[in-house]
Amino acid sequence: MKSFVTLWLISLLLGVSGTAMAENAPRLTVQLRWLDQAQFAGFYVADKKGYFAEEGIEVQTLPGGPEHDNVAELQAGKVDVVVTTYAQALRNADGPAPIVNIAQIFTEPTLMLICQVRSGIETLHDVVGKTVAVGRPADHLVVDQMLKTVATYQPAVRYVDRGVSAEPLFNGMADCITGEVYNEYRQVIDAPAGAEDFTVFRPQDFAVPSLEDGLYVLRSRLNNAEFVDQLARLLKGLRRGWEDARAHPRGAVDITLLKAPTLNRVEQASQLEAVNDLLPDQDVLFLDPEKAIAAKASSAATPPWTHAVWNRMLELDGKPETFHRSTLYLAAQAEKSPWFIAVLMFGFCAFALAATIDSVNHGYDLWGRLVIALVSVMGGGILRDLILAPSRLPFSFLQDPSVPLTIVAVVIAYSLLLVMVPNVGTTTLLRTIRRYSEAVGFGIISVYGAVVCVLAGTAWYWAPLAAAMTVAGGGIMRDIIVNREPRNFRGAIFEEVGVLAGLLVVAGLLVANRFEHSAWLVYAVLAFVVVFTAGLQFFIQLYQIRYPRWLAQPEPT
């Protein structure tokens, strides 16, 4: 009897404690983009299965619809989060209360312009002068962008409200409507008239990016660390909700119908099938910065997106990333930029020239010069990719032979110059050119090696070694081929400068993490490290700075 009473008291206390915790849990109110339907199944599943509760928060979703301006309600402080489009964020980017994207549900465009063939619309240009019924306030912004790709003037289109269905298209009230692939479009193709009576125009077919269904908050509230933490927990629970909805669509439809019992099960199952196809295979809710930038950054000083909440979510997962995704994206863009490629090719040419001169001094023929130059310039990068960046395999030069062809061109050009000017290798001018160009090449190739390692996903502490390996590995291989003991092992300071360059790149990118929209900062970091490393290497070579005798034996004569 005593045991029973004890268990009953424990159960009662746990129940009271659990209720108190639930009542004290932070509450977030989310205004949906439209009426309750399978479009938002991830929210319903996360709430019903307790995924939000497990994160210590309570989430209330409010239905949207044509009578709701969810952005206005967010700005008025009536809700904490809204589901809306990137176009809406751009529309408010310069206003007094800008909103910002913290997560992206759909990674593929969903909006489309659906037109009646009987209205004489066969091409997008035919839409000019017609009546378009829009379902949501910002739809016309996307349509305008599409029309500007085919009209050199401001296109004249009459916009009217579409309501909650595709009916204006059927009853002739509009020549076109905006609709979603998972909703109005399915109404159209299931209509008695048949899909052949309609023409469909998709924004992506006209190079107009369109990001729908993202999570947005007021930018000013992101200064509150507690609110950011709550949002991160929202993302954790919602991510599980969407993954569950994709893995168990029938159960997700059941939960959706509990939220909106009057909906048609078959239609909602069809809608959820289309919605699940819009989710990414991995990293659900992650906003790709490339897509955000492609969707027009507007004139606002700060683009309307941030990864701050995503990064906090990764910390809650116990999987924080050393370099934020936005930083890696900007670093990748810098690596592909024309200035970086031009300076890198200059560095390759400088190293190729030095290797060719060495091979001539050893009495090698043209074939020997080619082998020595190719090994000297590309050997370090090959070793780096094999050991530290296997995700880059197969080697890039197998698809793009521009680097080996450039090296071959340098070898042949210098060999021809020797024929015309036999003593060119002993001239002061060539020695000066070699000294300066090698220093610049050293700087850019070191930075390139570190950046490649970081972008390949290798741990940050390997980046300095990757820089040294890229810049010095080929030279060591060359010395082995010519049967010369590598000078790098006899007190010469060479790859050590490459290690320093790698450390500086890592430090600079860590600083760039704090400025996720500042492409200039990433460019400045890389440019600074190139210049600093080149200058340091030139200084070391000019004054023949070596290890002290107590750290290294003197170089043999």
C-alpha positions as CSV (number, residue, x, y, z in Angstrom):
1,M,0.0,0.0,0.0
2,K,2.8,2.4,0.9
3,S,4.5,1.6,-2.4
4,F,1.3,2.4,-4.3
5,V,0.9,5.7,-2.5
6,T,4.6,6.6,-3.1
7,L,4.3,5.9,-6.8
8,W,1.0,7.9,-7.0
9,L,2.7,10.9,-5.3
10,I,5.7,10.7,-7.7
11,S,3.4,10.6,-10.7
12,L,1.4,13.5,-9.4
13,L,4.6,15.6,-8.8
14,L,5.9,14.8,-12.2
15,G,2.6,15.7,-13.8
16,V,2.5,19.0,-12.0
17,S,6.1,19.7,-12.9
18,G,5.5,18.8,-16.6
19,T,2.5,21.1,-16.7
20,A,4.4,23.9,-15.1
21,M,7.2,23.5,-17.6
22,A,4.7,23.5,-20.5
23,E,3.1,26.7,-19.1
24,N,6.5,28.4,-18.7
25,A,7.8,27.3,-22.2
26,P,8.5,30.2,-24.5
27,R,5.7,30.7,-27.0
28,L,6.2,31.6,-30.6
29,T,3.3,32.6,-32.9
30,V,3.7,31.8,-36.6
31,Q,1.5,33.4,-39.2
32,L,1.2,31.0,-42.2
33,R,1.2,32.2,-45.7
34,W,-2.2,30.7,-46.6
35,L,-5.2,28.8,-45.2
36,D,-4.5,25.6,-43.3
37,Q,-3.6,22.9,-45.8
38,A,-0.9,20.3,-46.6
39,Q,1.4,23.1,-47.7
40,F,2.2,23.6,-44.0
41,A,2.1,19.9,-43.0
42,G,5.6,20.1,-41.4
43,F,4.2,22.6,-38.8
44,Y,1.3,20.4,-37.9
45,V,3.3,17.2,-37.6
46,A,6.0,18.9,-35.4
47,D,3.3,20.2,-33.1
48,K,1.2,17.0,-33.0
49,K,4.2,14.7,-32.4
50,G,5.7,16.9,-29.7
51,Y,8.8,18.0,-31.6
52,F,8.4,21.6,-30.6
53,A,7.7,20.6,-27.0
54,E,10.9,18.5,-26.9
55,E,12.8,21.7,-27.8
56,G,11.2,23.5,-24.9
57,I,9.0,25.8,-26.9
58,E,5.3,26.2,-27.7
59,V,4.4,27.1,-31.2
60,Q,1.0,28.4,-32.3
61,T,0.3,28.6,-36.0
62,L,-2.3,31.0,-37.4
63,P,-3.9,30.5,-40.8
64,G,-3.3,33.2,-43.5
65,G,-5.4,33.9,-46.5
66,P,-6.4,36.8,-48.8
67,E,-7.7,38.8,-45.8
68,H,-4.4,38.6,-44.0
69,D,-1.3,40.7,-44.6
70,N,1.0,38.6,-42.6
71,V,4.0,40.9,-43.1
72,A,2.0,43.9,-41.7
73,E,0.9,41.7,-38.7
74,L,4.6,40.8,-38.1
75,Q,5.6,44.4,-38.3
76,A,2.8,45.4,-35.9
77,G,4.1,42.8,-33.4
78,K,1.0,40.6,-33.5
79,V,3.1,37.5,-34.5
80,D,6.7,36.4,-34.0
81,V,7.3,34.6,-37.4
82,V,5.6,34.6,-40.8
83,V,5.8,32.3,-43.7
84,T,6.1,34.5,-46.8
85,T,8.2,35.0,-49.9
86,Y,11.6,36.6,-50.5
87,A,9.9,39.0,-52.9
88,Q,7.9,40.3,-49.9
89,A,11.2,40.7,-47.9
90,L,12.7,42.7,-50.8
91,R,9.6,44.8,-50.9
92,N,10.1,45.8,-47.3
93,A,13.9,45.9,-47.2
94,D,14.1,49.7,-47.3
95,G,11.2,50.3,-44.9
96,P,11.2,51.2,-41.3
97,A,10.7,47.6,-40.1
98,P,12.6,45.3,-42.5
99,I,12.0,41.6,-42.3
100,V,14.7,38.9,-42.8
101,N,14.7,35.3,-43.9
102,I,15.9,32.9,-41.2
103,A,15.1,29.6,-43.0
104,Q,13.8,28.4,-46.4
105,I,11.2,25.6,-46.6
106,F,10.9,25.3,-50.4
107,T,14.2,25.4,-52.3
108,E,12.5,25.1,-55.7
109,P,10.2,27.8,-57.3
110,T,6.5,27.1,-56.8
111,L,4.9,30.2,-58.4
112,M,3.7,30.1,-62.0
113,L,1.7,32.3,-64.3
114,I,-1.2,30.3,-65.8
115,C,-3.0,31.8,-68.8
116,Q,-6.0,31.0,-71.0
117,V,-5.1,30.1,-74.6
118,R,-8.5,31.5,-75.7
119,S,-7.3,34.9,-74.5
120,G,-4.7,34.8,-77.3
121,I,-1.8,34.1,-75.0
122,E,0.8,31.9,-76.5
123,T,4.0,33.7,-75.4
124,L,4.8,35.7,-72.3
125,H,4.8,38.9,-74.4
126,D,1.1,38.3,-75.1
127,V,0.4,38.9,-71.4
128,V,1.1,42.6,-71.8
129,G,-2.2,44.5,-71.6
130,K,-4.1,41.5,-70.1
131,T,-5.8,41.0,-66.7
132,V,-3.9,39.0,-64.2
133,A,-5.5,37.7,-61.0
134,V,-2.9,37.4,-58.2
135,G,-3.3,35.3,-55.1
136,R,-0.8,37.1,-52.8
137,P,0.3,40.7,-52.5
138,A,3.9,40.2,-53.8
139,D,3.0,37.9,-56.7
140,H,2.8,40.9,-59.1
141,L,6.5,41.7,-58.4
142,V,7.5,38.3,-59.8
143,V,5.2,38.7,-62.8
144,D,6.6,42.2,-63.5
145,Q,10.2,40.8,-63.4
146,M,9.2,38.1,-65.9
147,L,7.5,40.6,-68.2
148,K,10.5,42.9,-68.2
149,T,12.6,40.1,-69.7
150,V,10.5,40.3,-72.9
151,A,9.4,43.9,-72.9
152,T,11.7,46.9,-73.2
153,Y,9.2,49.2,-71.5
154,Q,7.2,49.1,-68.3
155,P,4.7,46.4,-69.1
156,A,1.0,47.4,-68.7
157,V,-0.8,44.7,-66.9
158,R,-4.1,45.0,-64.9
159,Y,-3.9,43.2,-61.6
160,V,-6.9,42.0,-59.7
161,D,-7.4,39.8,-56.6
162,R,-7.7,36.1,-57.4
163,G,-9.3,35.0,-54.1
164,V,-8.7,31.5,-52.8
165,S,-9.0,29.4,-55.9
166,A,-8.3,29.3,-59.7
167,E,-12.0,30.3,-60.4
168,P,-11.2,33.7,-62.0
169,L,-9.4,31.8,-64.8
170,F,-12.4,29.5,-65.4
171,N,-15.2,32.2,-65.3
172,G,-13.3,34.6,-67.6
173,M,-12.7,37.3,-64.9
174,A,-9.0,37.1,-65.7
175,D,-6.8,36.1,-68.6
176,C,-4.2,34.8,-66.3
177,I,-3.7,33.9,-62.6
178,T,-0.7,33.4,-60.4
179,G,-0.8,30.0,-58.8
180,E,1.3,27.4,-57.0
181,V,2.4,24.1,-58.5
182,Y,1.0,22.2,-55.5
183,N,-2.4,24.0,-55.5
184,E,-4.0,26.2,-58.2
185,Y,-2.0,24.5,-61.0
186,R,-3.4,21.1,-60.0
187,Q,-6.9,22.6,-60.0
188,V,-6.3,23.7,-63.6
189,I,-4.9,20.4,-64.9
190,D,-7.8,18.6,-63.2
191,A,-10.4,20.9,-64.7
192,P,-12.8,19.6,-67.5
193,A,-11.2,22.0,-70.0
194,G,-7.9,20.2,-69.8
195,A,-4.3,21.4,-69.5
196,E,-4.0,21.9,-73.3
197,D,-6.3,25.0,-73.0
198,F,-3.8,26.8,-70.7
199,T,-0.4,28.2,-71.2
200,V,2.0,28.1,-68.2
201,F,5.0,30.4,-67.6
202,R,7.5,29.7,-64.9
203,P,9.8,32.4,-63.5
204,Q,12.8,30.1,-63.7
205,D,12.3,29.8,-67.5
206,F,13.0,33.5,-67.8
207,A,15.9,33.6,-65.3
208,V,13.7,35.2,-62.6
209,P,14.5,33.6,-59.3
210,S,11.6,33.1,-57.0
211,L,11.9,32.0,-53.4
212,E,8.6,31.1,-51.8
213,D,7.7,29.8,-48.3
214,G,10.5,30.9,-46.1
215,L,10.4,31.8,-42.4
216,Y,10.8,35.6,-41.7
217,V,11.2,37.7,-38.6
218,L,11.8,41.4,-37.9
219,R,15.5,42.1,-38.3
220,S,15.5,44.2,-35.2
221,R,14.5,41.2,-33.0
222,L,17.6,39.3,-34.0
223,N,19.7,41.4,-31.6
224,N,18.0,39.5,-28.8
225,A,20.1,36.3,-28.2
226,E,17.2,34.7,-26.3
227,F,14.8,35.2,-29.2
228,V,17.5,33.8,-31.6
229,D,17.7,30.7,-29.4
230,Q,14.0,30.2,-29.5
231,L,14.0,30.5,-33.3
232,A,16.7,27.9,-33.5
233,R,14.6,25.5,-31.4
234,L,11.7,26.3,-33.7
235,L,13.9,25.3,-36.7
236,K,15.0,22.1,-35.0
237,G,11.4,21.0,-34.3
238,L,10.1,22.1,-37.7
239,R,13.0,20.3,-39.5
240,R,11.9,17.1,-37.8
241,G,8.3,17.8,-38.7
242,W,9.1,18.1,-42.4
243,E,11.3,15.1,-42.4
244,D,8.5,13.1,-40.7
245,A,6.0,14.4,-43.2
246,R,8.1,13.3,-46.1
247,A,8.8,9.9,-44.6
248,H,5.2,9.3,-43.6
249,P,3.0,11.3,-45.9
250,R,-0.3,9.4,-45.0
251,G,0.1,10.2,-41.4
252,A,1.0,13.8,-42.2
253,V,-2.3,14.1,-44.2
254,D,-4.2,12.7,-41.3
255,I,-2.7,15.3,-39.0
256,T,-3.5,18.0,-41.5
257,L,-7.1,17.0,-41.6
258,L,-7.3,17.2,-37.9
259,K,-6.2,20.8,-38.3
260,A,-8.7,21.5,-41.1
261,P,-11.4,18.7,-41.2
262,T,-13.3,20.1,-44.2
263,L,-10.5,19.6,-46.6
264,N,-10.5,16.8,-49.2
265,R,-8.2,13.9,-48.3
266,V,-7.3,13.1,-51.9
267,E,-6.5,16.7,-52.7
268,Q,-4.4,17.1,-49.6
269,A,-2.5,13.9,-50.3
270,S,-1.8,15.2,-53.9
271,Q,-0.7,18.6,-52.5
272,L,1.6,17.0,-50.0
273,E,3.2,14.9,-52.7
274,A,4.0,18.0,-54.7
275,V,5.2,19.9,-51.6
276,N,7.6,17.1,-50.6
277,D,9.2,17.3,-54.0
278,L,10.1,20.9,-53.2
279,L,12.0,20.0,-50.1
280,P,15.8,19.6,-50.4
281,D,17.3,16.1,-50.0
282,Q,19.4,17.3,-47.1
283,D,19.7,20.4,-44.9
284,V,16.0,21.0,-44.8
285,L,15.2,24.7,-44.0
286,F,18.7,25.9,-45.1
287,L,18.6,29.0,-47.3
288,D,21.2,28.7,-50.1
289,P,23.0,32.1,-50.2
290,E,23.5,31.7,-53.9
291,K,19.7,31.6,-54.5
292,A,19.1,34.5,-52.2
293,I,21.7,36.6,-54.0
294,A,20.3,35.6,-57.4
295,A,16.8,36.7,-56.2
296,K,17.9,40.3,-56.3
297,A,19.5,42.0,-53.3
298,S,17.5,45.2,-53.7
299,S,19.0,48.6,-52.8
300,A,19.0,47.8,-49.1
301,A,22.4,48.0,-47.4
302,T,21.9,44.6,-45.8
303,P,20.2,41.8,-47.9
304,P,17.1,40.4,-46.2
305,W,18.5,37.0,-45.1
306,T,20.7,35.6,-42.3
307,H,22.1,32.3,-41.3
308,A,22.4,33.4,-37.6
309,V,19.5,31.2,-36.5
310,W,20.7,28.3,-38.6
311,N,24.1,28.5,-37.1
312,R,22.6,28.6,-33.6
313,M,20.6,25.5,-34.5
314,L,23.8,23.7,-35.4
315,E,25.2,24.6,-32.1
316,L,22.1,23.1,-30.4
317,D,22.7,20.0,-32.5
318,G,26.2,19.8,-31.2
319,K,27.5,20.2,-34.7
320,P,28.8,23.8,-35.0
321,E,30.6,24.6,-38.2
322,T,34.0,26.3,-38.1
323,F,33.3,28.3,-41.2
324,H,29.7,29.5,-41.8
325,R,28.0,28.5,-45.1
326,S,27.8,32.1,-46.2
327,T,31.6,32.5,-45.6
328,L,32.3,29.4,-47.6
329,Y,30.1,30.6,-50.4
330,L,31.8,33.9,-50.6
331,A,35.2,32.2,-50.5
332,A,34.2,29.9,-53.4
333,Q,33.0,33.0,-55.4
334,A,36.3,34.7,-54.8
335,E,38.2,31.6,-55.9
336,K,36.3,31.6,-59.2
337,S,36.6,35.3,-59.7
338,P,38.6,36.6,-62.8
339,W,41.1,38.4,-60.7
340,F,42.0,35.4,-58.5
341,I,42.2,33.1,-61.6
342,A,44.4,35.7,-63.4
343,V,46.8,36.1,-60.5
344,L,46.9,32.3,-59.9
345,M,47.8,31.7,-63.6
346,F,50.5,34.3,-63.2
347,G,51.8,32.3,-60.2
348,F,51.8,29.1,-62.2
349,C,53.7,30.8,-65.0
350,A,56.3,32.1,-62.5
351,F,56.9,28.7,-61.0
352,A,57.0,27.1,-64.5
353,L,59.6,29.6,-65.6
354,A,61.8,28.9,-62.5
355,A,61.5,25.2,-63.0
356,T,62.4,25.5,-66.7
357,I,65.5,27.6,-65.9
358,D,66.6,25.0,-63.4
359,S,66.1,22.1,-65.9
360,V,68.1,24.0,-68.5
361,N,70.9,24.5,-66.0
362,H,70.9,20.8,-65.5
363,G,71.2,20.2,-69.2
364,Y,67.8,18.7,-69.8
365,D,66.2,18.5,-73.2
366,L,62.8,19.8,-74.1
367,W,61.0,16.7,-72.8
368,G,62.9,16.8,-69.6
369,R,62.1,20.5,-69.2
370,L,58.4,19.8,-69.7
371,V,58.4,17.0,-67.1
372,I,60.3,19.1,-64.5
373,A,58.0,22.1,-65.0
374,L,54.8,20.1,-64.8
375,V,55.9,18.3,-61.7
376,S,57.2,21.5,-60.0
377,V,53.9,23.4,-60.6
378,M,51.3,20.7,-60.3
379,G,53.0,18.2,-58.0
380,G,52.1,19.9,-54.8
381,G,48.4,20.3,-55.8
382,I,48.2,16.7,-56.8
383,L,49.6,15.6,-53.4
384,R,47.2,18.0,-51.6
385,D,44.1,16.6,-53.3
386,L,45.2,13.0,-52.8
387,I,45.9,13.5,-49.1
388,L,43.9,16.4,-47.8
389,A,41.1,17.1,-50.3
390,P,39.9,13.8,-51.8
391,S,36.5,15.3,-52.5
392,R,38.2,17.2,-55.4
393,L,39.0,14.0,-57.2
394,P,39.2,13.4,-60.1
395,F,41.8,16.1,-60.6
396,S,40.4,19.3,-62.1
397,F,43.1,19.4,-64.8
398,L,41.6,16.3,-66.4
399,Q,38.5,18.3,-67.3
400,D,40.1,21.7,-67.7
401,P,43.7,21.4,-69.2
402,S,44.3,25.1,-69.1
403,V,47.0,24.8,-66.3
404,P,49.1,22.1,-67.9
405,L,48.8,23.8,-71.3
406,T,49.9,27.1,-69.9
407,I,53.0,25.4,-68.3
408,V,53.8,23.7,-71.7
409,A,53.5,27.1,-73.3
410,V,56.0,28.7,-70.8
411,V,58.5,25.9,-71.4
412,I,58.3,26.1,-75.1
413,A,58.5,29.9,-75.1
414,Y,61.6,30.0,-72.9
415,S,63.2,27.2,-75.0
416,L,62.7,29.3,-78.1
417,L,64.0,32.4,-76.4
418,L,67.2,30.4,-75.6
419,V,67.6,29.6,-79.2
420,M,67.5,33.3,-80.1
421,V,69.3,34.6,-77.0
422,P,71.6,31.8,-75.7
423,N,72.8,33.8,-72.6
424,V,69.3,35.1,-71.6
425,G,69.4,33.0,-68.4
426,T,72.3,34.9,-67.1
427,T,70.9,38.4,-67.6
428,T,70.1,40.7,-64.7
429,L,66.7,41.4,-66.1
430,L,65.6,37.8,-66.2
431,R,66.9,37.2,-62.7
432,T,64.9,40.2,-61.4
433,I,61.8,39.0,-63.2
434,R,62.2,35.6,-61.7
435,R,62.7,36.9,-58.2
436,Y,59.7,39.1,-58.2
437,S,57.4,36.8,-60.1
438,E,58.3,33.8,-57.9
439,A,57.4,35.8,-54.8
440,V,54.0,36.7,-56.2
441,G,53.4,33.2,-57.3
442,F,54.4,31.9,-53.9
443,G,51.8,34.2,-52.3
444,I,48.9,33.3,-54.5
445,I,49.6,29.5,-54.7
446,S,49.9,29.3,-50.9
447,V,46.5,31.1,-50.5
448,Y,45.0,28.9,-53.2
449,G,46.1,25.7,-51.4
450,A,44.5,26.9,-48.1
451,V,41.3,27.9,-49.7
452,V,41.0,24.7,-51.7
453,C,41.4,22.7,-48.4
454,V,38.7,24.8,-46.6
455,L,36.2,24.5,-49.5
456,A,36.8,20.8,-49.7
457,G,35.4,20.4,-46.2
458,T,38.7,19.4,-44.6
459,A,39.2,20.4,-41.0
460,W,40.6,23.9,-40.6
461,Y,43.8,22.8,-39.0
462,W,44.9,21.1,-42.2
463,A,44.6,24.3,-44.2
464,P,48.2,25.5,-43.3
465,L,49.6,22.2,-44.3
466,A,47.6,22.3,-47.5
467,A,49.1,25.7,-48.3
468,A,52.6,24.5,-47.7
469,M,52.1,21.3,-49.6
470,T,50.7,23.2,-52.6
471,V,53.5,25.7,-52.8
472,A,56.4,23.4,-51.9
473,G,55.4,19.9,-52.7
474,G,56.2,20.2,-56.4
475,G,59.6,21.7,-55.8
476,I,60.5,18.8,-53.5
477,M,59.4,16.3,-56.1
478,R,61.5,18.2,-58.7
479,D,64.6,18.0,-56.5
480,I,64.1,14.3,-56.1
481,I,63.8,13.8,-59.8
482,V,67.0,15.8,-60.5
483,N,68.8,13.8,-57.8
484,R,69.3,16.9,-55.6
485,E,68.6,16.9,-51.8
486,P,65.7,19.3,-51.2
487,R,67.1,22.6,-49.9
488,N,63.9,23.0,-47.9
489,F,65.3,20.4,-45.5
490,R,68.6,22.2,-45.0
491,G,67.6,25.4,-43.2
492,A,66.0,27.2,-46.1
493,I,62.8,29.0,-45.0
494,F,60.2,28.2,-47.7
495,E,57.2,26.0,-46.8
496,E,57.1,27.6,-43.4
497,V,55.9,30.8,-45.0
498,G,53.2,28.7,-46.7
499,V,52.1,27.4,-43.3
500,L,51.8,31.0,-42.1
501,A,49.7,31.9,-45.1
502,G,47.3,29.1,-44.4
503,L,47.0,30.2,-40.8
504,L,46.2,33.8,-41.9
505,V,43.6,32.5,-44.4
506,V,41.9,30.6,-41.6
507,A,42.0,33.5,-39.2
508,G,40.6,35.9,-41.9
509,L,37.7,33.6,-42.7
510,L,36.8,33.2,-39.0
511,V,36.6,37.0,-38.9
512,A,34.4,37.0,-42.0
513,N,32.0,34.6,-40.2
514,R,30.8,37.7,-38.3
515,F,30.0,39.6,-41.5
516,E,28.0,37.1,-43.5
517,H,27.0,39.6,-46.3
518,S,30.4,41.2,-46.8
519,A,31.9,39.7,-49.9
520,W,34.5,42.5,-49.9
521,L,35.8,41.3,-46.6
522,V,36.6,37.8,-47.9
523,Y,38.2,39.3,-51.0
524,A,40.2,41.7,-48.8
525,V,41.4,38.8,-46.6
526,L,42.6,36.8,-49.5
527,A,44.2,39.8,-51.2
528,F,46.0,40.8,-48.0
529,V,47.4,37.3,-47.4
530,V,48.6,37.1,-51.0
531,V,50.4,40.4,-50.7
532,F,51.8,39.8,-47.2
533,T,53.0,36.3,-48.0
534,A,54.6,37.4,-51.3
535,G,56.3,40.3,-49.6
536,L,57.6,38.1,-46.7
537,Q,58.9,35.5,-49.1
538,F,60.6,38.1,-51.3
539,F,62.2,39.6,-48.1
540,I,63.5,36.2,-47.0
541,Q,65.0,35.4,-50.4
542,L,66.5,38.9,-50.8
543,Y,68.3,38.8,-47.5
544,Q,68.9,35.0,-47.5
545,I,67.3,34.5,-44.2
546,R,67.7,31.0,-42.9
547,Y,67.2,28.9,-39.8
548,P,69.8,29.6,-37.1
549,R,72.7,27.1,-36.9
550,W,71.4,25.5,-33.7
551,L,68.2,24.5,-35.6
552,A,69.7,23.5,-38.9
553,Q,73.0,22.4,-40.4
554,P,74.5,24.7,-43.0
555,E,73.6,24.0,-46.6
556,P,76.3,21.8,-48.2
557,T,78.5,23.6,-50.8
